[in-house]
Amino acid sequence: MDFQILQNKLGISFNNLHLLKQAFTHSSYVNEHRKKNYEDNERLEFLGDAVLELGVSQYLYREFPEMAEGELTKLRASIVCEASLVNFANAIGFSDFILLGKGEEMTGGRNRPALLADVFESFIGALYLDQGFDIALRFLEETVFPSISKGAFSHAMDYKSQLQENVQQNKSGIVEYHIIDEKGPAHDREFIAQVVINEEVAGVGVGRTKKEAEQRAAKKALDELNR
C-alpha cells in the first residue's frame, strides 16, 4: 500500500510512517500475518476518539457561544457518530488504504461503516501522536469543521422542525413565528422572536439572526410542552 499517495493528498508528511500504516491496519490483517510484527489500529482508535471529541468540543464551544451544554452535547454526538465519520472517511478516500485480511476483504469489509469510522479515528490518533494536537486540529479544520459551518448537522438543533412535528402529532394547531423587536446597531443586531400556537404565544427567543431567534423561541415552546 503506497501511503505516500495519501500523504500527498492530505498535504501531511508523517515523521513515523509506522504509525500511519498502523492506523490503517485492521486486526484481520494482523491475524493473517502473525509471523510479522504488525500492530492493528484498535489502540489508535481509542486515542483518536478522544482527540476528535476534544477538537469538535473546542470548535463548538467557540463557534456557538449562546448554545447551552445540552445542545452542544447533542450536536457533538451527531458529528462524531459512526455515520458522520464514514462520510468524512469516504470524502478523503480512506477505504483505498485499509490493510485487511483476505476473509474480511471478501466479505466487503473495506466498505463496512464501523470499520471506516474506526479508521478515521485511528488516523486522528496517529496524527496526534506523530505531530501533536495542533496539527490534528488542522486536519479537522479541513475535513470536519467545514460541514458543520455549512449546516450539515443543523437537524441536530432544529427545534422548529421538532416543534412542528410535536404539534402535528398532537393535532394542537398552527405554528407561526413573528419577529416582535430588533435591538442594537447594524453590526451587532439582536432579534426577538415569538412562536404562536393556536393564536397563543408559546415561546419567546432572542438571537443574533432572525432564524436563531426563531429557533430559540421554538426551543422554549418545546421545553414547555415537554414539562
Secondary structure as GFF3:
##gff-version 3
##sequence-region A 1 227
A	DSSP	alpha_helix	3	10	.	.	.	ID=ss1
A	DSSP	alpha_helix	17	23	.	.	.	ID=ss2
A	DSSP	alpha_helix	27	32	.	.	.	ID=ss3
A	DSSP	alpha_helix	42	63	.	.	.	ID=ss4
A	DSSP	alpha_helix	69	79	.	.	.	ID=ss5
A	DSSP	alpha_helix	82	92	.	.	.	ID=ss6
A	DSSP	three_ten_helix	94	97	.	.	.	ID=ss7
A	DSSP	alpha_helix	102	106	.	.	.	ID=ss8
A	DSSP	three_ten_helix	109	111	.	.	.	ID=ss9
A	DSSP	alpha_helix	113	131	.	.	.	ID=ss10
A	DSSP	alpha_helix	133	143	.	.	.	ID=ss11
A	DSSP	alpha_helix	145	149	.	.	.	ID=ss12
A	DSSP	three_ten_helix	154	157	.	.	.	ID=ss13
A	DSSP	alpha_helix	159	170	.	.	.	ID=ss14
A	DSSP	beta_strand	175	183	.	.	.	ID=ss15
A	DSSP	three_ten_helix	186	188	.	.	.	ID=ss16
A	DSSP	beta_strand	190	197	.	.	.	ID=ss17
A	DSSP	beta_strand	200	207	.	.	.	ID=ss18
A	DSSP	alpha_helix	210	226	.	.	.	ID=ss19
###
